[in-house]
Amino acid sequence: MDAVLHKGLTQERWSELSLMEQLGNISSEVGRAINRNRRGDKVQCDRALERALELFDITMADSRWRHRLKEIARTREIVCDVFYGDNQYKVSLENLDKYFNQFAYAARLEHEKRLMIYD
């Protein structure tokens, strides 16, 4: 599966990343969507969400996370519900931002730890 919105991103390149790195990248796009939504910029919010959903799909296609597929798919569903649905799960933008920021932070720590090993 080749990425459509993330030019040059392929399933092979994406599968080189850990789950925390993949979720950290999704976190960046969801964070952009939240920020654009708060500014009232629907066009840019939708574009960030499209990129986030694409990354969710590529992550779910990664066979390493078969045992996490339900969790990842549910998180994708919640993101869609918050922005496009009726927010049946009653998740605020603030809570969504806090949830995803944890992955961005964990990915950053993982990356820094890897750099320290090679120094």
C-alpha positions in Angstrom: 0.0 0.0 0.0 1.5 3.3 -1.1 0.5 6.4 0.7 -1.5 8.9 -1.2 -1.3 12.0 1.0 2.1 11.3 2.4 4.2 11.3 -0.7 7.1 8.9 -0.6 5.7 7.0 2.3 5.3 3.3 1.6 4.2 0.4 3.8 7.8 -0.7 3.9 9.1 2.6 5.1 6.3 2.9 7.6 7.0 -0.6 9.0 10.5 0.5 9.9 9.0 2.6 12.6 8.0 1.3 16.1 4.4 1.5 17.1 5.2 4.5 19.3 6.8 6.3 16.4 3.8 5.5 14.1 1.3 6.7 16.7 3.5 9.7 17.4 3.2 10.6 13.7 -0.6 10.1 13.8 -0.5 12.3 16.9 1.1 15.1 15.0 -1.7 15.1 12.3 -4.5 14.8 14.9 -2.8 17.7 16.8 -2.8 19.8 13.6 -6.5 19.0 13.1 -7.3 20.0 16.6 -5.4 23.3 16.3 -7.0 24.1 12.9 -10.5 23.2 14.3 -10.0 25.6 17.2 -9.0 28.4 14.7 -12.1 27.6 12.7 -10.1 26.5 9.6 -12.3 23.7 8.4 -10.3 23.1 5.2 -6.9 22.6 6.9 -8.6 20.7 9.7 -10.0 18.2 7.2 -6.7 17.9 5.4 -4.9 17.1 8.6 -7.6 14.5 9.5 -7.3 12.9 6.1 -3.5 12.6 6.6 -4.1 11.1 10.1 -6.7 8.6 8.8 -4.2 7.6 6.1 -1.6 7.0 8.8 -4.1 5.0 10.9 -4.8 2.8 7.9 -1.2 2.2 7.1 -0.6 1.4 10.8 -3.5 -1.1 10.9 -2.0 -2.8 7.7 1.3 -3.4 9.6 1.1 -7.1 10.5 3.2 -6.5 13.6 0.3 -4.9 15.4 -2.3 -7.6 14.6 -2.8 -8.0 18.4 -3.4 -4.2 18.7 -5.6 -3.9 15.7 -8.9 -3.6 17.8 -7.4 -0.8 19.9 -5.9 1.1 16.9 -9.2 0.8 15.0 -11.2 2.0 18.0 -9.0 5.0 18.4 -9.5 5.8 14.7 -13.2 5.4 15.2 -13.1 7.9 18.1 -11.2 10.4 16.1 -13.8 10.2 13.3 -16.6 10.4 15.8 -15.2 13.6 17.4 -14.7 15.4 14.1 -17.3 13.9 11.8 -19.8 12.1 14.0 -22.1 12.9 16.9 -19.3 12.5 19.5 -21.2 9.5 20.9 -18.1 8.7 23.1 -18.2 12.2 24.6 -14.5 12.9 24.0 -13.4 16.5 24.1 -10.8 18.0 21.9 -8.7 18.6 25.0 -8.9 14.9 26.0 -8.1 13.8 22.5 -5.1 16.1 22.4 -3.9 14.8 25.8 -4.3 11.2 24.7 -2.3 11.7 21.5 0.4 13.9 23.1 1.4 10.9 25.2 2.3 9.0 22.0 4.3 11.9 20.6 6.2 12.2 23.9 6.8 8.4 24.1 8.1 8.4 20.4 10.4 11.3 21.2 11.8 9.5 24.3 12.3 6.4 22.2 14.1 8.3 19.5 16.4 10.1 22.0 17.2 6.8 23.7 18.1 5.3 20.4 20.4 8.3 19.7 22.1 7.9 23.1 22.9 4.2 22.3 24.7 5.2 19.1 26.7 8.1 20.7 
